[in-house]
């Protein structure tokens, strides 16, 4: 009899735990600061308000199913893009078209007040992050025009440096380019960029930037910064990740670090295994590139073709939690959030297959004993605090 009672009690406890995390996830304002779906539209013609399960990490209905309340859509182009400013506007046009067709599901917002109103209507609040400062073409008027179209953060550099800011890729490369003043970091104009962003209410995003650029930003900005999609260097020593002193500097600044899901940025064993995987299939990749396909699309096709093989390259789910908890243990729970990089990465961690899986993070946080208040902070409240602090007064 005692065994039966114990078994029954265990079942009830598990059921209550499941209900608890699902309710917490539903009540939280879930914010993802980095989704690259617009690139999928530009490069592959995928339409966000169609069923794309098995093709992308995201679509509108799956995003709603996953409990996403606030989504920053990344506007991206690499450093070789011709007329990047015009290309940025085309991406925003594609998002605006989706929003126009689905006013009952998604609305573009410009500030915290509008955002809260849309969430109360059970719709997704859409904002834009400009991934790469080269897209406003060294013209502050063009930056302001992009702000007027919904851009609320700018990643100062992508992997390519700008004339006024050096990237992590270039700063860690002995042959990497310097800024227009012949050194690493922000130039005088780069500091004007940061000040203009502060004045407009655009969050300064330090993901992708080099360390010198990072510290120049911290010394220049009067508002809290974000890392829209970066993880922890101590756990995974990748040039895109933040070292402990940088994490402490973000916390002191009042900013927030949004943890990236890319397996190679969270699990240090992944990158060498991915390199071996791509080398194994190099001949096939080269033959595809000769047909005119871009190299990174050819590489992506290998992950899809050899699905079982590539699945084993994915980081264990626990690595995401480890990065979240590392930031919490180092500087506190007020300085961490989620910046998935869905649809901009090949290999998310296992169990995080797409945007419907976000509640799995909530479930683990509940099981680890985090309070509802702290879980709300991690899932979105920290980012919303920084967004509000950046809004022009």
C-alpha positions, 0 to 999 in steps of 0.5 A: 500500500505504501508503495502504491501511495508513493507511486501515486504521489510521484505521478502527482508531483510530476504532473504538477511540475509539468503544469507549473512550468507550462503556466510559467512559460505562458505567463512570462513575456518571452523575448528572443533577440535574434532570429534570421528568418528574413535571410531565409526569405531573401535567399530561399524565398520562404514565406513566414506565414506558411507551414515550414516545419522541416524546412526552417526553425521558424514560421509564424504559427510555430512561433506563436505555439512556442510562446514567443511574445517579442521577436527581434527579426535580424536584418543581415547582409555580409560585407560583400553585399552591393547596396546593403542599405537598399537590401536592408529595406527589402528585408524590412519590406518582406517583414512588413508584408507578413505583418500586413497579412496577419494583423491578428497575430503579429504587429510591429512595435516601436517602443515599450508601451506599444509592445506591452499593448500588443502582448496584452492582445495576445499577438507577437510584438515584432522589432528589428535588429540590424546585424552589421553596421555596414548596412547604413553605409556610414551615413547617420541619416540612413541609420535614422531612416532604419530606426524609423522602420523599426530597427531597435538594435544595431550589431555594430559589426558582423564578421566584417569590420566597418571603417569605424569599428573592428570585428571579432573576426578581424581583431583575432586575425593577425591579417585582419583589417584595422579601422580607418584610423589604422587601429582596433576599436572605434574611430571618432566616427564610431563613437559618434555612431554610438552616441547617435544610437543612444540619442535615437533609442537604438540599443548598441549590440556588441555581438560580433565586435572585437574586444577593443571595440567592445571596451570602446563602446562601454567607455562611450555609451550612456545607455545599457548595451546588449549582446543579442546572440553571444555566449560564454568564452570560458565555457566555449572559447570561440572568438564570438563569445564573451570573456568574464571581464566583458560579462562583468562590464556588461553587468556594470553597464546594466546591459544583458547577454542573450545566449546564442543556441549555435552548437559551435558557440556553446559546446567546445567539442563541436567546432573540430567535429564540424570541421572534420565533417565538412572535410569529409564531404569537401569533394561533394561541397566543391562540386556543388559550388561549381554549379553556382551555389554559395559555399555556405549553402553547399555546406548547409546541404550536407547537414541536410543530406547526411542528417543522422551524421550531422545530428551527432554534431549537435550540442547536448541541450544542457550546454544552453543551461550551462551558459545561462547559469554561468552568467547568473553565477558570475554577475547575477540573474539580471543580465542574461536572456535568450538570443537563439540565432534560429534560422541563422545557424545550421545546428541548434542543440539537441531538443531545441529543434525549432521555436516550439521548443523554448518551454524546455528551457523553462522546464529545466529552470523550474526543475533547478529551483529558480523562482518565477520572478527570476525565470521571468527575468531570464525569459524576457524581462531583463531585455525589456528593462534594457529596451526601456532604458534605451528609449529616448526621453 
